[in-house]
């Protein structure tokens, strides 16, 4: 039933190819509440769905123009422990790093392990409470606040 209602809610925003993939289960990142589901976007472009504790938090579709490397970040408490995740599109140049920060001091940051999804996207989970995420890539730097994930 959940897949049916999720499809109905997202239908205005999804292509038929992407909506058709909602029947497959998301792939969990081991030891975390985060999961992803590779999908197909418009005109066959790669797409991916990001889930927090089984709730859909974002759908990314590979853009035809220059992508934003950092798309979003959220947090939740899972098994009594705070955790966060960031996600986005792979940069055009190889090599990038993802850092979660607890405050303004640079010494209060933690590197995150990055997992690549379908060769176009990335996701990076981290254990703990964080305020912001920063991605360094090809001489550039993107930042965003870590927001609380909404339970479904």
Rosetta constraint file for C-alpha pairs under 8 A:
AtomPair CA 1 CA 5 HARMONIC 6.45 0.50
AtomPair CA 2 CA 6 HARMONIC 6.01 0.50
AtomPair CA 3 CA 7 HARMONIC 6.01 0.50
AtomPair CA 3 CA 22 HARMONIC 6.64 0.50
AtomPair CA 3 CA 23 HARMONIC 6.85 0.50
AtomPair CA 4 CA 8 HARMONIC 6.28 0.50
AtomPair CA 5 CA 9 HARMONIC 6.18 0.50
AtomPair CA 6 CA 10 HARMONIC 6.13 0.50
AtomPair CA 7 CA 11 HARMONIC 5.62 0.50
AtomPair CA 7 CA 19 HARMONIC 6.40 0.50
AtomPair CA 7 CA 22 HARMONIC 7.07 0.50
AtomPair CA 10 CA 14 HARMONIC 6.21 0.50
AtomPair CA 10 CA 19 HARMONIC 7.92 0.50
AtomPair CA 11 CA 15 HARMONIC 7.54 0.50
AtomPair CA 11 CA 19 HARMONIC 6.84 0.50
AtomPair CA 14 CA 18 HARMONIC 5.95 0.50
AtomPair CA 14 CA 19 HARMONIC 5.91 0.50
AtomPair CA 14 CA 41 HARMONIC 7.80 0.50
AtomPair CA 15 CA 19 HARMONIC 6.14 0.50
AtomPair CA 15 CA 41 HARMONIC 6.46 0.50
AtomPair CA 15 CA 42 HARMONIC 6.05 0.50
AtomPair CA 16 CA 20 HARMONIC 6.02 0.50
AtomPair CA 17 CA 21 HARMONIC 6.80 0.50
AtomPair CA 17 CA 39 HARMONIC 7.88 0.50
AtomPair CA 17 CA 40 HARMONIC 5.85 0.50
AtomPair CA 17 CA 41 HARMONIC 6.65 0.50
AtomPair CA 17 CA 42 HARMONIC 7.58 0.50
AtomPair CA 18 CA 22 HARMONIC 7.26 0.50
AtomPair CA 18 CA 39 HARMONIC 5.61 0.50
AtomPair CA 18 CA 40 HARMONIC 5.02 0.50
AtomPair CA 18 CA 41 HARMONIC 5.61 0.50
AtomPair CA 18 CA 42 HARMONIC 7.94 0.50
AtomPair CA 18 CA 47 HARMONIC 7.73 0.50
AtomPair CA 21 CA 39 HARMONIC 6.05 0.50
AtomPair CA 21 CA 40 HARMONIC 7.70 0.50
AtomPair CA 24 CA 37 HARMONIC 7.86 0.50
AtomPair CA 25 CA 37 HARMONIC 7.19 0.50
AtomPair CA 26 CA 35 HARMONIC 5.75 0.50
AtomPair CA 26 CA 36 HARMONIC 5.16 0.50
AtomPair CA 26 CA 37 HARMONIC 4.50 0.50
AtomPair CA 26 CA 51 HARMONIC 7.78 0.50
AtomPair CA 27 CA 35 HARMONIC 5.22 0.50
AtomPair CA 27 CA 36 HARMONIC 5.24 0.50
AtomPair CA 27 CA 37 HARMONIC 5.95 0.50
AtomPair CA 28 CA 32 HARMONIC 7.38 0.50
AtomPair CA 28 CA 33 HARMONIC 7.34 0.50
AtomPair CA 28 CA 34 HARMONIC 6.02 0.50
AtomPair CA 28 CA 35 HARMONIC 4.03 0.50
AtomPair CA 28 CA 36 HARMONIC 6.50 0.50
AtomPair CA 29 CA 33 HARMONIC 7.35 0.50
AtomPair CA 29 CA 34 HARMONIC 5.76 0.50
AtomPair CA 29 CA 35 HARMONIC 5.49 0.50
AtomPair CA 29 CA 36 HARMONIC 7.78 0.50
AtomPair CA 32 CA 78 HARMONIC 7.76 0.50
AtomPair CA 32 CA 125 HARMONIC 7.58 0.50
AtomPair CA 33 CA 52 HARMONIC 5.89 0.50
AtomPair CA 33 CA 53 HARMONIC 4.75 0.50
AtomPair CA 33 CA 54 HARMONIC 7.58 0.50
AtomPair CA 33 CA 78 HARMONIC 6.46 0.50
AtomPair CA 34 CA 50 HARMONIC 7.42 0.50
AtomPair CA 34 CA 51 HARMONIC 5.65 0.50
AtomPair CA 34 CA 52 HARMONIC 4.89 0.50
AtomPair CA 34 CA 53 HARMONIC 6.07 0.50
AtomPair CA 34 CA 54 HARMONIC 7.65 0.50
AtomPair CA 34 CA 85 HARMONIC 7.43 0.50
AtomPair CA 34 CA 125 HARMONIC 7.56 0.50
AtomPair CA 35 CA 50 HARMONIC 6.12 0.50
AtomPair CA 35 CA 51 HARMONIC 5.08 0.50
AtomPair CA 35 CA 52 HARMONIC 6.72 0.50
AtomPair CA 35 CA 53 HARMONIC 7.73 0.50
AtomPair CA 35 CA 54 HARMONIC 7.42 0.50
AtomPair CA 36 CA 48 HARMONIC 6.66 0.50
AtomPair CA 36 CA 49 HARMONIC 5.44 0.50
AtomPair CA 36 CA 50 HARMONIC 4.76 0.50
AtomPair CA 36 CA 51 HARMONIC 5.99 0.50
AtomPair CA 37 CA 48 HARMONIC 5.53 0.50
AtomPair CA 37 CA 49 HARMONIC 5.06 0.50
AtomPair CA 37 CA 50 HARMONIC 6.83 0.50
AtomPair CA 38 CA 46 HARMONIC 7.68 0.50
AtomPair CA 38 CA 47 HARMONIC 6.03 0.50
AtomPair CA 38 CA 48 HARMONIC 4.42 0.50
AtomPair CA 38 CA 49 HARMONIC 6.49 0.50
AtomPair CA 38 CA 117 HARMONIC 7.05 0.50
AtomPair CA 38 CA 118 HARMONIC 6.67 0.50
AtomPair CA 39 CA 46 HARMONIC 6.45 0.50
AtomPair CA 39 CA 47 HARMONIC 4.77 0.50
AtomPair CA 39 CA 48 HARMONIC 5.23 0.50
AtomPair CA 39 CA 49 HARMONIC 7.23 0.50
AtomPair CA 40 CA 44 HARMONIC 5.78 0.50
AtomPair CA 40 CA 45 HARMONIC 6.07 0.50
AtomPair CA 40 CA 46 HARMONIC 5.14 0.50
AtomPair CA 40 CA 47 HARMONIC 5.09 0.50
AtomPair CA 40 CA 48 HARMONIC 7.70 0.50
AtomPair CA 40 CA 61 HARMONIC 7.97 0.50
AtomPair CA 41 CA 45 HARMONIC 4.88 0.50
AtomPair CA 41 CA 46 HARMONIC 5.62 0.50
AtomPair CA 41 CA 47 HARMONIC 5.19 0.50
AtomPair CA 41 CA 61 HARMONIC 5.75 0.50
AtomPair CA 41 CA 62 HARMONIC 7.67 0.50
AtomPair CA 42 CA 61 HARMONIC 7.96 0.50
AtomPair CA 45 CA 61 HARMONIC 6.77 0.50
AtomPair CA 45 CA 62 HARMONIC 5.89 0.50
AtomPair CA 45 CA 63 HARMONIC 7.84 0.50
AtomPair CA 46 CA 61 HARMONIC 6.02 0.50
AtomPair CA 46 CA 62 HARMONIC 5.58 0.50
AtomPair CA 46 CA 118 HARMONIC 7.18 0.50
AtomPair CA 46 CA 120 HARMONIC 6.91 0.50
AtomPair CA 47 CA 59 HARMONIC 7.18 0.50
AtomPair CA 47 CA 60 HARMONIC 5.41 0.50
AtomPair CA 47 CA 61 HARMONIC 4.21 0.50
AtomPair CA 47 CA 62 HARMONIC 6.07 0.50
AtomPair CA 48 CA 59 HARMONIC 5.80 0.50
AtomPair CA 48 CA 60 HARMONIC 5.29 0.50
AtomPair CA 48 CA 61 HARMONIC 6.65 0.50
AtomPair CA 48 CA 117 HARMONIC 7.49 0.50
AtomPair CA 48 CA 121 HARMONIC 7.44 0.50
AtomPair CA 49 CA 56 HARMONIC 7.05 0.50
AtomPair CA 49 CA 57 HARMONIC 7.76 0.50
AtomPair CA 49 CA 58 HARMONIC 5.83 0.50
AtomPair CA 49 CA 59 HARMONIC 4.42 0.50
AtomPair CA 49 CA 60 HARMONIC 6.34 0.50
AtomPair CA 50 CA 56 HARMONIC 6.00 0.50
AtomPair CA 50 CA 57 HARMONIC 5.75 0.50
AtomPair CA 50 CA 58 HARMONIC 5.24 0.50
AtomPair CA 50 CA 59 HARMONIC 6.33 0.50
AtomPair CA 51 CA 55 HARMONIC 5.12 0.50
AtomPair CA 51 CA 56 HARMONIC 4.41 0.50
AtomPair CA 51 CA 57 HARMONIC 5.48 0.50
AtomPair CA 51 CA 58 HARMONIC 7.26 0.50
AtomPair CA 52 CA 56 HARMONIC 6.50 0.50
AtomPair CA 52 CA 57 HARMONIC 6.51 0.50
AtomPair CA 52 CA 76 HARMONIC 7.75 0.50
AtomPair CA 52 CA 149 HARMONIC 6.81 0.50
AtomPair CA 53 CA 78 HARMONIC 7.86 0.50
AtomPair CA 53 CA 151 HARMONIC 7.88 0.50
AtomPair CA 55 CA 151 HARMONIC 6.73 0.50
AtomPair CA 55 CA 152 HARMONIC 5.62 0.50
AtomPair CA 57 CA 149 HARMONIC 7.39 0.50
AtomPair CA 60 CA 88 HARMONIC 7.69 0.50
AtomPair CA 62 CA 67 HARMONIC 7.50 0.50
AtomPair CA 62 CA 89 HARMONIC 7.27 0.50
AtomPair CA 62 CA 120 HARMONIC 6.88 0.50
AtomPair CA 62 CA 121 HARMONIC 7.97 0.50
AtomPair CA 63 CA 67 HARMONIC 5.99 0.50
AtomPair CA 67 CA 89 HARMONIC 6.55 0.50
AtomPair CA 67 CA 91 HARMONIC 7.52 0.50
AtomPair CA 68 CA 88 HARMONIC 7.14 0.50
AtomPair CA 68 CA 89 HARMONIC 6.53 0.50
AtomPair CA 69 CA 88 HARMONIC 5.27 0.50
AtomPair CA 69 CA 89 HARMONIC 4.79 0.50
AtomPair CA 69 CA 90 HARMONIC 5.98 0.50
AtomPair CA 69 CA 91 HARMONIC 5.65 0.50
AtomPair CA 69 CA 135 HARMONIC 7.64 0.50
AtomPair CA 69 CA 142 HARMONIC 7.27 0.50
AtomPair CA 70 CA 86 HARMONIC 7.56 0.50
AtomPair CA 70 CA 87 HARMONIC 6.18 0.50
AtomPair CA 70 CA 88 HARMONIC 4.50 0.50
AtomPair CA 70 CA 89 HARMONIC 6.65 0.50
AtomPair CA 70 CA 135 HARMONIC 6.64 0.50
AtomPair CA 70 CA 142 HARMONIC 6.21 0.50
AtomPair CA 70 CA 143 HARMONIC 7.23 0.50
AtomPair CA 70 CA 144 HARMONIC 7.77 0.50
AtomPair CA 71 CA 86 HARMONIC 7.69 0.50
AtomPair CA 71 CA 87 HARMONIC 5.80 0.50
AtomPair CA 71 CA 88 HARMONIC 4.44 0.50
AtomPair CA 71 CA 89 HARMONIC 7.18 0.50
AtomPair CA 72 CA 86 HARMONIC 5.69 0.50
AtomPair CA 72 CA 87 HARMONIC 5.64 0.50
AtomPair CA 72 CA 88 HARMONIC 6.70 0.50
AtomPair CA 72 CA 144 HARMONIC 6.92 0.50
AtomPair CA 72 CA 146 HARMONIC 7.67 0.50
AtomPair CA 73 CA 84 HARMONIC 7.16 0.50
AtomPair CA 73 CA 85 HARMONIC 5.49 0.50
AtomPair CA 73 CA 86 HARMONIC 4.07 0.50
AtomPair CA 73 CA 87 HARMONIC 6.39 0.50
AtomPair CA 73 CA 133 HARMONIC 7.16 0.50
AtomPair CA 73 CA 144 HARMONIC 7.23 0.50
AtomPair CA 73 CA 145 HARMONIC 6.91 0.50
AtomPair CA 73 CA 146 HARMONIC 4.87 0.50
AtomPair CA 73 CA 147 HARMONIC 6.35 0.50
AtomPair CA 74 CA 84 HARMONIC 5.62 0.50
AtomPair CA 74 CA 85 HARMONIC 5.67 0.50
AtomPair CA 74 CA 86 HARMONIC 6.68 0.50
AtomPair CA 74 CA 146 HARMONIC 4.79 0.50
AtomPair CA 74 CA 147 HARMONIC 4.52 0.50
AtomPair CA 74 CA 148 HARMONIC 5.29 0.50
AtomPair CA 74 CA 149 HARMONIC 5.48 0.50
AtomPair CA 75 CA 82 HARMONIC 7.19 0.50
AtomPair CA 75 CA 83 HARMONIC 5.59 0.50
AtomPair CA 75 CA 84 HARMONIC 4.05 0.50
AtomPair CA 75 CA 85 HARMONIC 6.38 0.50
AtomPair CA 75 CA 129 HARMONIC 7.60 0.50
AtomPair CA 75 CA 130 HARMONIC 7.90 0.50
AtomPair CA 75 CA 146 HARMONIC 6.48 0.50
AtomPair CA 75 CA 147 HARMONIC 6.15 0.50
AtomPair CA 75 CA 148 HARMONIC 4.91 0.50
AtomPair CA 75 CA 149 HARMONIC 5.56 0.50
AtomPair CA 76 CA 82 HARMONIC 5.86 0.50
AtomPair CA 76 CA 83 HARMONIC 5.76 0.50
AtomPair CA 76 CA 84 HARMONIC 6.50 0.50
AtomPair CA 76 CA 148 HARMONIC 6.08 0.50
AtomPair CA 76 CA 149 HARMONIC 5.77 0.50
AtomPair CA 77 CA 81 HARMONIC 5.21 0.50
AtomPair CA 77 CA 82 HARMONIC 4.24 0.50
AtomPair CA 77 CA 83 HARMONIC 6.07 0.50
AtomPair CA 78 CA 82 HARMONIC 6.30 0.50
AtomPair CA 78 CA 83 HARMONIC 7.06 0.50
AtomPair CA 81 CA 127 HARMONIC 7.68 0.50
AtomPair CA 81 CA 128 HARMONIC 7.19 0.50
AtomPair CA 82 CA 127 HARMONIC 6.35 0.50
AtomPair CA 82 CA 128 HARMONIC 4.89 0.50
AtomPair CA 82 CA 129 HARMONIC 5.62 0.50
AtomPair CA 83 CA 125 HARMONIC 7.39 0.50
AtomPair CA 83 CA 126 HARMONIC 5.76 0.50
AtomPair CA 83 CA 127 HARMONIC 4.35 0.50
AtomPair CA 83 CA 128 HARMONIC 4.81 0.50
AtomPair CA 83 CA 129 HARMONIC 6.19 0.50
AtomPair CA 84 CA 125 HARMONIC 5.73 0.50
AtomPair CA 84 CA 126 HARMONIC 5.26 0.50
AtomPair CA 84 CA 127 HARMONIC 6.33 0.50
AtomPair CA 84 CA 128 HARMONIC 6.88 0.50
AtomPair CA 84 CA 129 HARMONIC 7.05 0.50
AtomPair CA 84 CA 130 HARMONIC 7.06 0.50
AtomPair CA 84 CA 146 HARMONIC 7.50 0.50
AtomPair CA 85 CA 123 HARMONIC 7.00 0.50
AtomPair CA 85 CA 124 HARMONIC 5.49 0.50
AtomPair CA 85 CA 125 HARMONIC 4.13 0.50
AtomPair CA 85 CA 126 HARMONIC 6.07 0.50
AtomPair CA 86 CA 123 HARMONIC 5.78 0.50
AtomPair CA 86 CA 124 HARMONIC 5.27 0.50
AtomPair CA 86 CA 125 HARMONIC 6.49 0.50
AtomPair CA 86 CA 133 HARMONIC 7.13 0.50
AtomPair CA 86 CA 146 HARMONIC 8.00 0.50
AtomPair CA 87 CA 121 HARMONIC 7.49 0.50
AtomPair CA 87 CA 122 HARMONIC 5.58 0.50
AtomPair CA 87 CA 123 HARMONIC 4.28 0.50
AtomPair CA 87 CA 124 HARMONIC 6.28 0.50
AtomPair CA 88 CA 121 HARMONIC 5.73 0.50
AtomPair CA 88 CA 122 HARMONIC 5.55 0.50
AtomPair CA 88 CA 123 HARMONIC 6.70 0.50
AtomPair CA 89 CA 120 HARMONIC 5.95 0.50
AtomPair CA 89 CA 121 HARMONIC 4.27 0.50
AtomPair CA 89 CA 122 HARMONIC 6.02 0.50
AtomPair CA 90 CA 119 HARMONIC 7.80 0.50
AtomPair CA 90 CA 120 HARMONIC 5.52 0.50
AtomPair CA 90 CA 121 HARMONIC 5.20 0.50
AtomPair CA 90 CA 122 HARMONIC 6.25 0.50
AtomPair CA 91 CA 96 HARMONIC 7.62 0.50
AtomPair CA 91 CA 137 HARMONIC 6.81 0.50
AtomPair CA 91 CA 138 HARMONIC 7.65 0.50
AtomPair CA 93 CA 137 HARMONIC 7.55 0.50
AtomPair CA 93 CA 138 HARMONIC 5.85 0.50
AtomPair CA 94 CA 138 HARMONIC 7.38 0.50
AtomPair CA 95 CA 137 HARMONIC 6.41 0.50
AtomPair CA 95 CA 138 HARMONIC 7.01 0.50
AtomPair CA 96 CA 135 HARMONIC 6.91 0.50
AtomPair CA 96 CA 136 HARMONIC 5.47 0.50
AtomPair CA 96 CA 137 HARMONIC 4.37 0.50
AtomPair CA 96 CA 138 HARMONIC 6.97 0.50
AtomPair CA 97 CA 111 HARMONIC 7.47 0.50
AtomPair CA 97 CA 112 HARMONIC 7.73 0.50
AtomPair CA 97 CA 114 HARMONIC 7.95 0.50
AtomPair CA 97 CA 135 HARMONIC 5.63 0.50
AtomPair CA 97 CA 136 HARMONIC 5.35 0.50
AtomPair CA 97 CA 137 HARMONIC 6.75 0.50
AtomPair CA 98 CA 111 HARMONIC 5.96 0.50
AtomPair CA 98 CA 112 HARMONIC 5.56 0.50
AtomPair CA 98 CA 113 HARMONIC 7.64 0.50
AtomPair CA 98 CA 114 HARMONIC 7.39 0.50
AtomPair CA 98 CA 124 HARMONIC 7.30 0.50
AtomPair CA 98 CA 133 HARMONIC 7.13 0.50
AtomPair CA 98 CA 134 HARMONIC 5.85 0.50
AtomPair CA 98 CA 135 HARMONIC 4.56 0.50
AtomPair CA 98 CA 136 HARMONIC 6.64 0.50
AtomPair CA 99 CA 109 HARMONIC 6.20 0.50
AtomPair CA 99 CA 110 HARMONIC 5.43 0.50
AtomPair CA 99 CA 111 HARMONIC 4.54 0.50
AtomPair CA 99 CA 112 HARMONIC 5.86 0.50
AtomPair CA 99 CA 133 HARMONIC 5.63 0.50
AtomPair CA 99 CA 134 HARMONIC 5.13 0.50
AtomPair CA 99 CA 135 HARMONIC 6.32 0.50
AtomPair CA 100 CA 109 HARMONIC 5.42 0.50
AtomPair CA 100 CA 110 HARMONIC 5.19 0.50
AtomPair CA 100 CA 111 HARMONIC 6.45 0.50
AtomPair CA 100 CA 112 HARMONIC 7.08 0.50
AtomPair CA 100 CA 126 HARMONIC 7.63 0.50
AtomPair CA 100 CA 130 HARMONIC 6.20 0.50
AtomPair CA 100 CA 131 HARMONIC 7.53 0.50
AtomPair CA 100 CA 132 HARMONIC 5.87 0.50
AtomPair CA 100 CA 133 HARMONIC 4.39 0.50
AtomPair CA 100 CA 134 HARMONIC 6.35 0.50
AtomPair CA 101 CA 106 HARMONIC 7.47 0.50
AtomPair CA 101 CA 108 HARMONIC 5.78 0.50
AtomPair CA 101 CA 109 HARMONIC 4.14 0.50
AtomPair CA 101 CA 110 HARMONIC 6.35 0.50
AtomPair CA 101 CA 130 HARMONIC 5.55 0.50
AtomPair CA 101 CA 131 HARMONIC 5.92 0.50
AtomPair CA 101 CA 132 HARMONIC 5.29 0.50
AtomPair CA 101 CA 133 HARMONIC 6.08 0.50
AtomPair CA 101 CA 134 HARMONIC 7.80 0.50
AtomPair CA 102 CA 108 HARMONIC 5.68 0.50
AtomPair CA 102 CA 109 HARMONIC 6.31 0.50
AtomPair CA 102 CA 129 HARMONIC 6.77 0.50
AtomPair CA 102 CA 130 HARMONIC 4.55 0.50
AtomPair CA 102 CA 131 HARMONIC 5.13 0.50
AtomPair CA 102 CA 132 HARMONIC 6.91 0.50
AtomPair CA 103 CA 108 HARMONIC 6.36 0.50
AtomPair CA 103 CA 109 HARMONIC 7.95 0.50
AtomPair CA 103 CA 130 HARMONIC 7.72 0.50
AtomPair CA 103 CA 131 HARMONIC 6.39 0.50
AtomPair CA 103 CA 132 HARMONIC 7.78 0.50
AtomPair CA 104 CA 108 HARMONIC 7.60 0.50
AtomPair CA 105 CA 109 HARMONIC 7.80 0.50
AtomPair CA 112 CA 124 HARMONIC 5.78 0.50
AtomPair CA 112 CA 125 HARMONIC 6.37 0.50
AtomPair CA 112 CA 126 HARMONIC 5.83 0.50
AtomPair CA 113 CA 124 HARMONIC 5.57 0.50
AtomPair CA 113 CA 125 HARMONIC 6.83 0.50
AtomPair CA 113 CA 126 HARMONIC 7.71 0.50
AtomPair CA 114 CA 122 HARMONIC 6.42 0.50
AtomPair CA 114 CA 123 HARMONIC 5.76 0.50
AtomPair CA 114 CA 124 HARMONIC 4.53 0.50
AtomPair CA 114 CA 125 HARMONIC 7.57 0.50
AtomPair CA 115 CA 122 HARMONIC 5.50 0.50
AtomPair CA 115 CA 123 HARMONIC 5.36 0.50
AtomPair CA 115 CA 124 HARMONIC 6.20 0.50
AtomPair CA 116 CA 120 HARMONIC 7.28 0.50
AtomPair CA 116 CA 121 HARMONIC 5.78 0.50
AtomPair CA 116 CA 122 HARMONIC 4.36 0.50
AtomPair CA 116 CA 123 HARMONIC 6.60 0.50
AtomPair CA 117 CA 121 HARMONIC 4.98 0.50
AtomPair CA 117 CA 122 HARMONIC 5.51 0.50
AtomPair CA 117 CA 123 HARMONIC 7.47 0.50
AtomPair CA 130 CA 146 HARMONIC 6.63 0.50
AtomPair CA 131 CA 145 HARMONIC 5.95 0.50
AtomPair CA 131 CA 146 HARMONIC 5.43 0.50
AtomPair CA 132 CA 143 HARMONIC 7.01 0.50
AtomPair CA 132 CA 144 HARMONIC 5.73 0.50
AtomPair CA 132 CA 145 HARMONIC 4.29 0.50
AtomPair CA 132 CA 146 HARMONIC 5.07 0.50
AtomPair CA 133 CA 143 HARMONIC 5.65 0.50
AtomPair CA 133 CA 144 HARMONIC 5.64 0.50
AtomPair CA 133 CA 145 HARMONIC 6.32 0.50
AtomPair CA 133 CA 146 HARMONIC 6.57 0.50
AtomPair CA 134 CA 141 HARMONIC 6.87 0.50
AtomPair CA 134 CA 142 HARMONIC 5.65 0.50
AtomPair CA 134 CA 143 HARMONIC 4.41 0.50
AtomPair CA 134 CA 144 HARMONIC 6.80 0.50
AtomPair CA 135 CA 141 HARMONIC 5.60 0.50
AtomPair CA 135 CA 142 HARMONIC 5.20 0.50
AtomPair CA 135 CA 143 HARMONIC 6.44 0.50
AtomPair CA 136 CA 140 HARMONIC 5.83 0.50
AtomPair CA 136 CA 141 HARMONIC 4.49 0.50
AtomPair CA 136 CA 142 HARMONIC 6.62 0.50
AtomPair CA 137 CA 141 HARMONIC 6.12 0.50
